[in-house]
Each structure stands twice: as C-alpha cells, then as structure tokens.
Amino acid sequence: MDNYVEKKRERRIRDYYRMVFRAYRVASTWWAGPDISQTWDEVDRYRWRYAKRSANNLKRCSCSLGCGNSRRQWGEKSRQEYRMSLEENEQLIDLGLLDDSPGKRDVRRLS
C-alpha cells in the first residue's frame, strides 16, 4: 500500500478551515448568546463572519482571546496614535482653537 502524500494546496485548504474553526471558537467566547434584539441565527452569523475574516490573523494578543491585530481587522488606532491625537487635542485647547466644554467639541475658526 502506498503512502498518500498531501499536496500543498490540500494542506493550505485544510489549514485554512482549521483556523476558521479556531476563530469560531474564539468568537463564541465574545458572542456567548443572543441579546434581547438578536436571535441565535444572527449570533451564529456574526461568529462565522468574524471567523472567516480573522482566520489568517489569530496571533494571540494581550486580551488572550487570540483576536489578532485590531488595526488590521477593525481599522483602530494604535496606542501611540491614540496618545498623539490626545496630545494634539490638548494643544488645540491650550491655543483656544478647540472648545473644552463637555460633550461634542467644536473647532473655533479664526477669522
């Protein structure tokens, strides 16, 4: 009997599905059950959508759920970019160009 040698494409497909199922398990910790306005079908759809999108990026991060790089997945800012935007807002407040009142901030235009 001959030993079957798995082809590269078969291996990639098998690895992809393995990672999708792993991402689905991660998503099931986030979406444990439906909210008041959701059904189980919607929750399952959210889990599979997340799993297919993040299957190639399951490196463990600081949240220990393996969510991957949030900047790549969701377009969020890094800590450094977030800090820089806060510093920029503080400078604009000090110059009097940005309103410091609570709520939505308005930019003051210089005439």
N, C-alpha and C positions, 0 to 999 in steps of 0.2 A: 504494500500500500504506500502510495506517495504522500509525502507531507505537503500540505497546502501552504503556499507562500502568499501572504496577503499583499495585494497590490497597494501602491501608495495612495491612490485615490480612495480605495475602500477604507484604508486606515484613517485618512482625513475625514471622511464622512462619519465613520464610527466615532472618532474623537469629538467631532462637532456635536453629534447627538448626545454623547456623554456629557459634554459641557452644558448643553441646553438643559438636560435633566438636572444637573447640579445647580444651575442658575434658577431653575424652577423651585428646587428645594429652598434656596436662599429667599426667593420671593415669597414662599409660603410662610416664612417667619415674619415678613413685613405685612403681608395681607393675610392675616390669620383667619378672618371671617368677614362676612359682609356687614357693612354699616346699615343704618336704617333705610337708606335710599338705594341700596345695592342688592343684587341677587347673587347666588353662588355662581351662576354663569358669567356674570360680569367680573367677579373676583378671579375666576379661573382664566378669563380672557386677559385680564391685567397681568396675571402671573406669567402666562405664556408669552405675552408681548414683551415683558421685561426680560424673560429668559432668552428669547431669540435675539434681542437687541444687545444683551450684555454677555452672551455666551463666550465670546472671544476675549473678554476683559474681566476675568474672575480673580484677578490677583487680590489677595487679602489686603485690606486697608485697616485703618485704625478702629473702625467700627466692628471688626471681627466677623462681619457677615459676608465678606468677600464681594462687596459691591463694585469694586474696581475704581477706575479713575472718574470721579464725578465731573471733572471739567470736560472730559471727552464724551461722557454719556449724556449729561444734562446741560452742559454749557455754563456751569457755575464758575465763580471766580476762585482763584487760589487764595490762600491766607494772605500772601504778600500783596496781591492785587486788591483784596478787600481792605487791608490796612492802608494802602496808598490812597484809596478812594475816601476813607475816613479822614486821613490827613489833609487831603485836598478840600474836603468839606469844611474842616476846621479852619483852614487858611482863608477860604472864601467868607466864612463867618467873621473872622478877625478883620478882614478888609471891608466888611459891611456889604458885600455883594450877595450874600445868601442870608435869607431870613432864618433866625434862630428860634422862632416860635414853635410850639409843639404842633404836630400834625404834618400835613404835606408842606414841603418847603418851596418857597417861591424865589426865583432868581430876580434880583433887582437889576434893572438895566440902567446904565449910566448914560445920561443924555449930554 
